[in-house]
Amino acid sequence: MPQQFMDVLLVDDSVADRRFITRELQRCGRPYHIDTADTVGRAREMLSQKHYDCVLLDYNLPDADGLSLIEGMRGNGATGVVMITGEGSEKIAAQAIKLGAYEYLPKKQLNGRRLSSALDRAVEHTKVKRTQAHQRLVMENFASSAAHDLANPLSGVIGFLSLAQQGLENDNIERLPDYLNSAMTSALYMKDLVADLLHYARTGTSSDLPEAVALNDVVNTALNVLSDAVEQSGAQVNVPSQPLPTLTAYPTELVQLFQNLIGNALKYKSEAAPVVDIAATDEGDYWLITLADNGIGIPEESRREIFVPLHRLYNRNVEGSGLGLAICTKIIDLHNGQIWCEGRDGGGSLFKFTLPKTQPATATETFLN
């Protein structure tokens, strides 16, 4: 696998210092690609034209100090900043860190090892901040959608109970059973939705460690859970004659993954009896797993949205909260893989996901903080 360069913008008006820093970084043997600028104005222009993983920034520049450049970059959460200066000052260092710089290095202490370490830490720190910001946005959207979806059945419960109360007050109880049944239906739906929301929140938070898992066993367990639905729909689930792979994974979560994907193929079926074909392809460091169905299919413009929590493409006559594929996404994230949907020639869908052959032997990451 080819090395990926780290794009670095070095902003310093001293030709000698630029040459020294470039030479020191090159001596590290790391894959750096270094562009240079000698003013804040030129640096801003270059940042507007290209993404940089990190900026090495001098404090003293001809047209402005380096702090003004950092301040202008505050909305750019994808680029790390390391400030360097020939004039050591705790006040400047504090201002730089406050504005978003990750580290502050005096030039007299610079060498290749220290520069390389600072760049790596700044880039990693930026990635963590970006991930946290993304997770916050996802959670805000999720909370908003959850509140909206819970409000609808709750309004139904309140509305039907109000009608029942009015009937009792007016001594008109003819429709009272209908109102109470409708209120109960809305309440039970809300109960199921709360249970699904809790399940979604807990997915990926297990403290178990990954272990060797045979996917044939996982599929068989999922089919046992779905046995009634498979029988009622007349479905046929085909597993290749060659055994599916054994890999390092989280078994309980993988059962849930296959259960959700096969279950969707049964729910969103066409007029024909459901047929699900499961296949695995060795892609070197990971396995590509494909579940092909002959169902009603998913429009191309909706194939990304279906993985969004509480998004439902088909609402009519189909039970569910819109969290099944979102749970699948969290399970695949837990396994450091990817999941997506494609169309299938002749109708139906192809759900594909990747599973690395090994997982870090550490406790699982908690995705909802």
Secondary structure, DSSP 8 states (H G I E B T S, - for coil): -----EEEEEE-S-HHHHHHHHHHHHHTT--EEEEEESSHHHHHHHHHHS--SEEEEES--SSS-HHHHHHHTTT-TT-EEEEEESS--HHHHHHHHHHT-SEEEEGGG--HHHHHHHHHHHHHHHHHHHHHHHHHHHHHHHHHHHHHHHHHHHHHHHHHHHHHHHHHHTT--TTHHHHHHHHHHHHHHHHHHHHHHHHHHHTT------EEEEHHHHHHHHHHHTHHHHHHHT-EEE--SS---EEEE-HHHHHHHHHHHHHHHHHT--SS--EEEEEEEE-SSEEEEEEEE-SS---GGGTTGGGSTT--S--TT----S-HHHHHHHHHHHTT--EEEEE-TTSSEEEEEEEES---SS----S--
